[in-house]
Amino acid sequence: MRDNLQVIKTLHEALPYIKRFYNEKIVIKYGGAAQTSDALKEQFAKDVVLLHLVGMKPIIVHGGGKSITDLLTQLGIGTKFVDGQRVTTKEVMRVVEMVLSGEINKEIVSLLDNHGAKAIGISGKDGGFLKGIPKDFENFGYTGNIERINPVIVDNIINDGAIPVIAPIAGSNTIGHPGFNINADLAASKIAVAIKARKVLFLTDTRGVLDNDKNLLANLTIEKTQALKADGTIHGGMVPKVDACIEALRGGVKKAHIIDGRVEHSLLLEILTSSGIGTCIEL
C-alpha cells in the first residue's frame, strides 16, 4: 500500500508540470551514453512517448559521433578533430550521412513507433529544412554552420500528431553538394529558436555544470555562466554545450537544461519534478 501511495504522490507532483508544458514544444538533444546503451535507449523512447501522450510536443535532435568514428575505423577511413570538431572530407561526409540519417535516425523512429507514438525522421536536407554554409572549409571541410531554417517542416510534422526526429545534416544551395555535417548541440539550439520551443534539453555524459569542487550547479543565469567560463570553471567539452544554451535563451527559449543521460529517466526527472536532476540555465 505504501508503494502505491508513493506512486500517487509522484503523479500529483508531476501534474502542475504537465499543465505548465501542455502543448509546448520541447527540443531534446539526444546523444552520449543514452544513445549507445540498449537499456537507456528503451527508457529514453518510453519517456519521450510519455511526454507526447500527456500533451507536450517533443522534438528530438540526435548526434552520433561515436558511431560515425566506429564505422570510419571499420572502413579504414581516417578522421581527425580540430578544437573538438570533426574535419569532414567528402568521403567522411558520405559516412556521416549514412550513420546519422540511415542508421541512428531510423533506429530512434522505430523505438518511438514500437512504444506507441508516430515518429517521422528527417535530416536537414528534407524539404529544405536546414541550409548550411562552411564553418571554415580550408580547415574543416564539409563541417558547417546553419544559415537558414524552415520551421514549417517541423511544425507540419507536429501538427500531424507525430514526433520529429532530426539528423543534424544541412543541405546546400549548390546543386550536387554533399551537404554539411552540423554539430548536434548547435543544431538543437538553433532549431529550438526557430520553432519557438519553450525548453531545450541537452543529454550528456556528465551530471551537468559542476563547480571546482565537482558539485552540481543546479541553477545558473547567462551572466553567471559567462563568468564561470571566464574563470575556467566551465571548460573543455562543456563550453560548446553552455554556448548552445545561451544562444537558445537569447533567441527566446525560456529555459535550457544540461542533464545526465546516463541516469534512468533523467528526462522525466528534469521536466516533471520540482527538484530536477541537472543544470538549468535561464535569463
C-alpha positions as CSV (number, residue, x, y, z in Angstrom):
1,M,0.0,0.0,0.0
2,R,2.8,2.4,0.9
3,D,4.4,1.9,-2.5
4,N,1.1,2.6,-4.2
5,L,0.7,5.8,-2.3
6,Q,4.2,6.9,-3.3
7,V,3.2,6.4,-7.0
8,I,0.2,8.6,-6.4
9,K,2.3,11.3,-4.8
10,T,4.7,11.2,-7.7
11,L,1.9,11.6,-10.2
12,H,0.5,14.6,-8.2
13,E,3.9,16.2,-8.2
14,A,4.1,15.8,-11.9
15,L,0.6,17.3,-12.6
16,P,1.5,21.0,-12.4
17,Y,4.4,20.5,-14.8
18,I,2.2,18.6,-17.2
19,K,-0.2,21.5,-17.1
20,R,2.5,24.1,-17.5
21,F,4.1,22.4,-20.5
22,Y,1.0,21.2,-22.2
23,N,1.1,22.0,-25.9
24,E,4.6,23.4,-25.6
25,K,7.5,22.5,-27.9
26,I,10.4,20.9,-26.1
27,V,13.6,20.3,-28.1
28,I,15.7,17.3,-26.8
29,K,19.3,16.9,-28.0
30,Y,19.9,13.2,-27.7
31,G,23.5,11.8,-27.5
32,G,26.2,10.3,-25.4
33,A,25.8,7.1,-23.4
34,A,22.0,7.3,-23.6
35,Q,22.3,6.8,-27.3
36,T,24.6,3.8,-27.1
37,S,23.1,1.7,-24.2
38,D,20.3,-0.5,-25.3
39,A,18.6,-0.2,-21.9
40,L,18.8,3.6,-21.9
41,K,17.6,3.8,-25.5
42,E,14.4,1.9,-24.5
43,Q,13.9,4.2,-21.4
44,F,14.5,7.3,-23.5
45,A,11.9,6.2,-26.1
46,K,9.3,5.5,-23.4
47,D,9.9,8.8,-21.7
48,V,9.6,10.8,-24.9
49,V,6.3,8.9,-25.7
50,L,5.0,9.7,-22.2
51,L,5.7,13.4,-22.7
52,H,4.0,13.2,-26.0
53,L,0.9,11.4,-24.7
54,V,0.4,14.0,-21.9
55,G,0.3,16.8,-24.4
56,M,3.8,18.1,-24.8
57,K,5.5,18.4,-28.2
58,P,8.9,16.8,-28.1
59,I,11.3,17.3,-30.9
60,I,14.5,15.1,-31.0
61,V,17.8,16.3,-32.5
62,H,20.3,13.5,-32.3
63,G,24.1,13.2,-32.6
64,G,26.1,10.1,-33.4
65,G,29.8,10.9,-33.3
66,K,30.9,7.6,-31.7
67,S,29.0,5.5,-34.3
68,I,30.5,7.7,-37.1
69,T,34.0,7.2,-35.8
70,D,33.5,3.4,-35.3
71,L,32.3,3.0,-38.9
72,L,35.1,5.2,-40.3
73,T,37.6,3.0,-38.5
74,Q,36.0,-0.2,-39.8
75,L,36.1,1.2,-43.4
76,G,39.8,2.3,-42.9
77,I,38.9,6.0,-43.5
78,G,40.9,8.4,-41.4
79,T,39.2,11.1,-39.3
80,K,40.6,13.9,-37.3
81,F,39.3,16.6,-35.0
82,V,40.3,20.3,-34.6
83,D,39.2,22.1,-31.4
84,G,36.8,19.2,-30.7
85,Q,35.0,19.3,-34.1
86,R,35.4,16.7,-36.8
87,V,37.1,17.6,-40.0
88,T,34.6,16.4,-42.6
89,T,36.0,15.4,-46.0
90,K,33.7,14.4,-48.8
91,E,34.5,10.8,-48.1
92,V,33.7,11.3,-44.4
93,M,30.6,13.2,-45.2
94,R,29.2,10.1,-47.0
95,V,29.7,8.1,-43.8
96,V,28.2,10.8,-41.6
97,E,25.0,10.8,-43.7
98,M,24.9,7.0,-43.8
99,V,25.2,6.8,-40.0
100,L,23.1,9.7,-38.9
101,S,20.2,9.6,-41.5
102,G,20.3,5.9,-42.4
103,E,21.1,4.2,-39.2
104,I,20.6,6.2,-36.0
105,N,17.7,8.3,-37.1
106,K,15.7,5.3,-38.2
107,E,16.5,3.4,-35.0
108,I,15.1,6.2,-32.9
109,V,12.0,6.4,-35.1
110,S,11.5,2.6,-34.8
111,L,11.8,2.7,-31.0
112,L,9.3,5.5,-30.7
113,D,6.9,3.7,-33.0
114,N,7.2,0.5,-31.1
115,H,6.2,2.3,-27.9
116,G,3.1,3.7,-29.4
117,A,4.0,7.1,-30.9
118,K,4.1,8.1,-34.5
119,A,7.5,9.4,-35.3
120,I,8.9,10.9,-38.5
121,G,12.6,11.0,-39.2
122,I,14.2,13.7,-41.3
123,S,17.5,15.3,-41.9
124,G,18.1,19.0,-42.6
125,K,18.1,18.2,-46.3
126,D,14.5,17.1,-46.3
127,G,12.1,19.8,-47.5
128,G,15.0,22.3,-47.3
129,F,14.6,22.3,-43.5
130,L,18.3,23.3,-42.8
131,K,20.6,25.2,-45.1
132,G,24.2,25.4,-44.2
133,I,27.4,27.2,-45.1
134,P,31.0,26.1,-44.4
135,K,32.3,26.7,-40.9
136,D,35.8,27.1,-42.4
137,F,36.2,24.9,-45.5
138,E,40.0,25.1,-45.6
139,N,40.3,23.6,-42.1
140,F,37.0,21.8,-41.5
141,G,35.8,20.8,-45.0
142,Y,32.1,19.9,-45.0
143,T,31.6,20.7,-41.3
144,G,29.1,23.6,-41.4
145,N,27.1,26.2,-39.7
146,I,23.4,26.6,-40.1
147,E,22.5,29.6,-42.3
148,R,18.7,29.2,-42.6
149,I,15.9,27.1,-41.0
150,N,12.4,26.5,-42.4
151,P,10.4,25.8,-39.3
152,V,7.3,24.9,-41.3
153,I,8.7,21.5,-42.0
154,V,8.8,20.6,-38.3
155,D,5.6,22.4,-37.5
156,N,3.8,20.3,-40.1
157,I,5.1,17.0,-38.6
158,I,3.9,18.2,-35.1
159,N,0.5,19.3,-36.4
160,D,0.1,15.8,-37.9
161,G,0.4,14.4,-34.4
162,A,3.9,13.0,-34.9
163,I,7.3,13.4,-33.1
164,P,10.0,14.8,-35.4
165,V,13.4,13.1,-35.2
166,I,16.1,15.2,-36.8
167,A,19.5,14.2,-38.1
168,P,21.8,17.3,-38.0
169,I,22.8,17.4,-41.7
170,A,22.2,20.6,-43.6
171,G,21.6,21.0,-47.3
172,S,23.3,23.5,-49.6
173,N,22.1,25.8,-52.3
174,T,24.7,24.4,-54.7
175,I,23.4,21.6,-56.9
176,G,25.2,18.3,-56.3
177,H,26.7,19.4,-53.0
178,P,27.0,16.6,-50.4
179,G,25.7,18.8,-47.6
180,F,27.1,19.8,-44.3
181,N,27.9,17.9,-41.0
182,I,26.4,20.1,-38.3
183,N,27.3,19.9,-34.6
184,A,24.2,18.5,-32.9
185,D,24.3,20.9,-29.9
186,L,24.4,23.8,-32.3
187,A,21.6,22.3,-34.4
188,A,19.4,21.8,-31.3
189,S,19.9,25.3,-30.2
190,K,19.1,26.9,-33.5
191,I,16.1,24.7,-34.2
192,A,14.7,25.5,-30.7
193,V,14.8,29.2,-31.5
194,A,13.4,28.8,-35.0
195,I,10.3,26.7,-33.9
196,K,9.8,28.8,-30.7
197,A,10.3,26.0,-28.3
198,R,9.6,26.5,-24.6
199,K,12.6,24.4,-23.5
200,V,15.8,22.8,-24.9
201,L,17.5,19.9,-23.1
202,F,20.9,18.5,-23.8
203,L,21.5,14.9,-22.7
204,T,25.2,14.5,-21.8
205,D,27.6,12.1,-20.0
206,T,28.0,14.4,-17.0
207,R,25.7,15.4,-14.2
208,G,25.5,19.0,-15.6
209,V,27.7,22.0,-14.9
210,L,30.0,21.5,-12.0
211,D,31.9,23.9,-9.8
212,N,35.6,23.5,-9.0
213,D,34.7,21.1,-6.2
214,K,32.7,18.9,-8.6
215,N,29.4,19.9,-7.0
216,L,26.4,20.3,-9.3
217,L,25.3,23.8,-10.1
218,A,21.6,23.3,-10.4
219,N,20.6,26.8,-11.4
220,L,22.5,29.4,-13.5
221,T,21.9,32.6,-15.3
222,I,23.6,33.6,-18.5
223,E,25.7,36.2,-16.6
224,K,26.9,33.6,-14.1
225,T,27.5,31.0,-16.8
226,Q,29.7,33.6,-18.7
227,A,31.6,34.3,-15.5
228,L,32.3,30.6,-14.9
229,K,33.6,30.3,-18.5
230,A,35.8,33.3,-18.0
231,D,37.4,31.9,-14.8
232,G,37.9,28.4,-16.3
233,T,35.3,26.6,-14.1
234,I,33.4,25.7,-17.3
235,H,35.9,24.3,-19.8
236,G,36.5,21.6,-22.4
237,G,33.5,19.9,-23.8
238,M,31.1,21.7,-21.6
239,V,31.8,25.1,-23.3
240,P,30.0,24.4,-26.5
241,K,27.0,23.0,-24.6
242,V,26.6,26.1,-22.4
243,D,27.2,28.3,-25.5
244,A,24.3,26.4,-27.2
245,C,22.2,27.0,-24.1
246,I,23.0,30.7,-24.1
247,E,22.3,31.1,-27.8
248,A,18.9,29.4,-27.3
249,L,18.0,31.6,-24.4
250,R,18.9,34.8,-26.3
251,G,16.8,33.6,-29.1
252,G,13.7,33.4,-27.0
253,V,13.7,29.9,-25.5
254,K,12.7,30.2,-21.8
255,K,14.9,27.6,-20.2
256,A,17.9,25.4,-21.2
257,H,18.9,22.3,-19.4
258,I,22.0,20.1,-19.3
259,I,21.2,16.7,-17.8
260,D,22.9,13.4,-17.3
261,G,21.6,11.0,-19.9
262,R,23.2,8.0,-18.1
263,V,20.6,8.4,-15.3
264,E,17.5,6.4,-15.7
265,H,14.5,8.6,-16.7
266,S,16.6,11.7,-16.4
267,L,14.3,13.4,-19.0
268,L,11.2,12.9,-16.8
269,L,13.0,13.8,-13.6
270,E,14.1,17.2,-15.1
271,I,10.8,18.1,-16.7
272,L,8.2,16.7,-14.3
273,T,9.7,17.1,-10.8
274,S,10.4,20.1,-8.6
275,S,14.0,19.0,-7.8
276,G,15.1,18.3,-11.3
277,I,18.3,16.5,-12.0
278,G,20.8,18.6,-13.9
279,T,21.7,22.2,-14.6
280,C,19.0,24.7,-15.6
281,I,20.2,27.9,-17.3
282,E,17.8,30.9,-17.8
283,L,17.9,34.6,-18.4
